[in-house]
Amino acid sequence: MAKAAVRVAVRDQRAQMLRALGGGLLALGLAAGLAGPLRAGETITASAIATLGTVKYPPDFKHLDYVNPDAPKGGEISEWTAYGFDNFNPYTIEGRAAPLSSAPQESMLTGTADTVGEAYCLLCESFEYPPSRDWVIFTLRPGITFSDGTPLTIEDVLFSYETMRDKGLSSFRAVVAQQIAAVEVLDARRIKFTFKPDYPKRDIIQSAGGFPVFSRAQFTRDKIDLAKPVPVALIGSGPYMLDSFKMGQTVVWKRNPAYWGEKLPINVGRANFDRIRVEYYGDYQSAFEGFKAGSYTFRNEASSIIWATQYDFPAVQAGTVVKAQLHDGSVANGQGWAINLRREKFQDIRVRQALGLMFNFDWSNETLFYGLYARINSPWENSDLAATGMPSAEELALLTPLAKDLPEGVLTDPAVMAPVSGERQLDRGNMRKAAALLDAAGWVVGADGMRRNPKGELLHVEFINDSQTFDRVINPFVENLRALGVDAVHLRVDDAQHQERKARHDFDLITGHFGQELLPGADLQQYFGSAATADAFNLAGIANPAIDALIRKVEEAATKEEMIPRVHALDRALRAMYFWVPQWFKDSHTVAYYDIYEHPETLPPYSLGELDFWWYNADKAAKLKAAGAL
């Protein structure tokens, strides 16, 4: 719905592009599928690696199963985003990077949209490692060039690692510092990563192979500081490069006709568009009007009211615009209002529980969302990694030693579920429960009907929001809270204020995305780890030693049988902290696009892939243009 409309569309668009084009910082899984026992001193040489079991695609595969290997190259696809941009550096929280700014970069390893925890050589020709995974040596493919025609060298790989290590986001640097002991160039095509002995080895090779590779020459020439906004596009080796832009208004990426990796099996049938254009709009409704007018051609619709009531314009009726629901098998985006645990008034878990009780999802879904959504309960919603019911024996074995740092009920109660509400906006039963919680927490109702603590301070709760289409969701929530005696306000801010206050953690409640991977690993530290409370990923400011310990257990899991109960235990503990008011999701992509695109009949489970493996139908486009529809 509304707020997700903007943020999730941009996030998913970037994620799809990164996965599609081999972008950096992919959360890739590990573990080897060994053909047989190794003798002492022997190492494993491979071009792919799987976390659980063996890789899906053999060394001689011709193309990925979900692509059309004969897809034509050509044409343009255009989408929209909001707010504008002021630079091209997606690796810093300063400023706002243009969409798909990380698309030009590739990495040693890349994933696929139909597997979980599998990584395949992209920039590397092969990699070698011992069974202990204490180190890995990547061998660079020969003949790789950046988009400016200069060769990509092993020195660029080293430079990129050192740059991310020293200038990347603080939470990312903290993880790297735990993982990697040393990196050294062995010769013109080989680079060795040596890992720290006490760090879990499950994801370590994929982490080392996931760094984006930059052009050292460009960084030197343009005096680029990765920790700061960058006014020029970062050069990469991927299939797309910057074509043109109007700062804050539009950006166009073009396919590199001399792309070095076009014929690699993992790239066949992908990166099919000659151009990818992104248009900026000031708000969600104006963007929809732009789509109706043909200003851009593909829209991933996230507004339930628009999807249900406004796709009856002439282009849809005439068949010029296709309206489709396509299955989405990925983990839900984990969208919810983050509660800022850094603030004293939210330290009492009863206050956080009370806030959650006053959001009536059931009423919102029927009244505002046309019944299109389901409730989010877990960062792993829509997967078997979400905890259910009572803790299992395996979970209890993990949780019991951590009991003193866990919220009450984690060991004895079913997994926390979002509250169920009635048909009226204000659910009286939930309000009574919330009132009892606040009374017990010392926030009592005064003569004016407002709640204050013993110091006489109002229980003031401020929602920060920069999307007008989200007003209709927040305002009823605020009304419910005020009926409870909470001094709740809805503060509309512009995008710059929103970004600035989010970066400074200057908010009470703000919408964030906590959705996790099907193969969670070191990224958990960035979202939920104590060391990341100063960074943008750990939006709620979670700092709990039990959570840190459970994250480490998940990172150490070597098999699926080990991993699932460990993730369940972590999920159970996180949800019991009431660090958020979870929102909603749908298990389908609601998309609309001008009838000039094609896609494989069966989409992969984990990606819509319109920027990856869809293609342009020139004949259809010519007919629409001749008819004046485009």
Residue, then its C-alpha position, 0 to 999 in steps of 0.5 A: m500500500a501507500k508508503a510501501a509503494v514508494r520505498v518497497a518499489v525502489r528497494d525491490q527494483r534495486a535488489q532485482m537489478l543487483r541480482a540480475l546484473g551481478g551487483g555487489l553486497l549480495a547476501l549469498g549462502l555457503a557450503a560445499g557439495l563435495a564429490g568425495p572425501l579429500r586427502a590431507g592438504e587437498t583443496i576444493t576448486a569450484s565455479a559454484i557453491a551451495t549452502l545446503g546440499t549441492v548447486k542446482y546448475p552443473p558446470d556445463f549449464k547453457h543458461l538459467d532455467y527461467v530465462n528465454p535464451d533467445a530473448p531479443k535485445g533492444g528497446e526501453i523499459s521505464e519505471w518511476t520513483a519518488y523524491g529526486f536524487d542528488n548523487f550516484n553513490p549508493y554506498t553511503i547514507e549521505g544524500r540520495a543516490a540515483p536509482l540503480s546506481s549500483a547496477p554497473q558494479e559486478s562481483m566475483l560471485t552472483g546468485t540466481a532468482d530460482t535458488v537459495g544460498e547458491a553462488y556462481c562465478l561471475l568475475c571469477e573463473s574459479f575459486e579454491y578453498p580448503p575444507s576448513r574454509d579458512w581462506v579462499i583464492f579467487t581466480l579472475r577471468p581474463g578479458i574483463t573490461f570496465s564500461d570505459g574499455t579499460p581492463l578490470t584487474i586484480e588490483d581493482v579487486l583489492f582496491s574495492y575490498e579495501t575501499m568498502r572495508d574503510k569507507g563502507l557503512s559502519s555496520f558493514r565495516a563492523v561485520v567485515a572486521q569480524q570476518i576477514a583477517a587479510v587480503e593479498v594479491l598472489d599474481a595477475r589473476r589471483i587474490k586470496f582472502t584469509f578469514k579470522p579463525d573464530y568467525p563462522k565459516r558458513d557464509i564466509i566465501q560468499s561474503a568475500g565474493g560479494f564485494p562490488v568491484f570499482s575502477r581504481a583509476q576512476f576513484t583516483r581521477d575523480k577524487i571519489d570518497l565512497a563515504k560521501p555523495v559522488p556527482v558522477a556515476l561509478i564505473g563498473s564492468g556490468p552490462y549497464m552504464l550511465d547514459s544521461f540524467k537530469m539531476g533529481q528528475t530522470v536517469v537513463w542507464k544504457r546497455n553496454p554494447a561491448y559488455w564482456g560477459e554477455k555470452l556467459p551462461i549465467n547471463v544468457g537471456r538477461a539484460n535485454f533492454d537497450r535502455i532503462r529509464v527512471e522518472y521521478y515524481g513528487d507524489y504517488q498519485s501524480a506518478f500514477e497519472g504519468f503512467k496513464a499518460g504514457s510517460y513511463t511504461f512499467r508500474n509495480e502497483a503498491s496502492s491497493i485503492i488505486w489497484a482496486t478502483q482506478y485501473d479502468f482508464p481507456a488504455v486498460q480497457a483497450g488492452t494497450v496496458v496489461k494489468a496482471q497479478l504474478h506470483d511472488g514466492s519471496v520473503a515478505n518485505g517486513q514492512g512495519w513502523a519501527i519504534n525507536l527503542r533509543r528513547e526512554k519512553f519506549q524502554d518499557i515493553r508494555v508501552r510498545q505492546a500498547l501501541g501495537l494493539m491500537f493499529n487495526f489492521d483488519w479494519s484497514n484491510e477491508t476498508l482501505f486496502y480492499g482485502l488485498y493484504a495479509r498481516i506481517n508477523s515476522p521478518w521471515e513472513n511468507s516462508d518456513l523460517a517464521a516461528t509458529g506456535m510453542p517453541s520446539a525442544e531445539e529452540l528451547a535448548l537455544l533460548t533457555p541459556l539466554a533467558k535473563d536477557l529475553p522478554e517474558g514469555v519467549l520460553t513459555d508462550p506461542a510466538v507473538m502474533a499481531p493482534v486481531s481487531g474487530e470491524r470498527q476502526l476503534d477496537r474497544g477490547n484492544m483499547r482496554k488491553a492497551a489501557a491496562l498496559l499503560d496504567a501498569a507502566g505508569w502512564v495514567v489518564g489525567a483530568d484532560g484525558m491524556r496520559r502522563n508519567p509520574k513526572g507529569e510528562l505527556l506520552h507523546v508519540e510522533f509518526i514521521n511520514d513523507s508520503q501523502t498516500f499514507d495519510r489515510v493509514i496513519n490518521p486512523f491509527v493516530e485517532n485510536l491512540r488519542a482515544l487511548g489518551v496518547d498524545a499522538v501526532h502525525l507529522r508530514v515532512d518532506d523527503a529531505q527532512h525524512q532522510e535527515r531525521k531517519a539518519r539521526h534516529d530523530f523519530d518515535l515511529i517511522t516506516g521501515h523494512f525488516g524483511q530478511e533472506l531465506l538464508p540469513g547470515a551476517d546481514l542480521q548483525q546490520y538489522f538487529g545487532s547491538a553493534a549497528t544501533a548507530d547505523a541506518f539498518n538497525l532502525a529500531g535501535i535493537a541492542n540485546p545480548a540474547i539477540d546478538a547470541l542468537i544471530r551468531k548461532v544462525e551464522e554458525a548453522a551448517t545445515k538446513e536442519e540446524m538453521i531452521p530452529r535457530v532462525h525460529a528462536l531468533d524470530r521468536a525473540l525478536r517478535a517478543m521485543y515488540f520493536w515494531v508495529p508490523q504492517w502488511f504484505k501480499d504474495s503477488h506482484t500487482v503490475a501494469y505495463y504497456d503491452i510491449y514487453e514479454h516475460p517467460e511463462t513461468l517466473p522464478p520464485y524469488s524475483l519479478g525480474e522485469l529489469d532482468f529477464w523480461w524483453y522488448n517486443a518491437d512489433k507490439a511497440a510499433k503497433l502501439k506507436a502507430a496507433g498513438a498509444l505511446 
